[in-house]
């Protein structure tokens, strides 16, 4: 599986209000604000704080 980083986006995956699981169990994706793209966070980050799409904002990979 490709490498993903906080703030990366994926193509639409049938947006749901709850977390969507992807093939890699180490990744969790959240619906983006526009409900078209998804933002990816890791469970470790999610455990520290409950992220909402607007919290991720401009945080992208370096």
Buried (B, 14 or more C-beta within 10 A) or exposed (E): EEEBEBBBBBEEEEBEEEEBEBEEEEBBBBBBEEEEBBBBBBEEEEEEEEBEBEEBEEEEEE
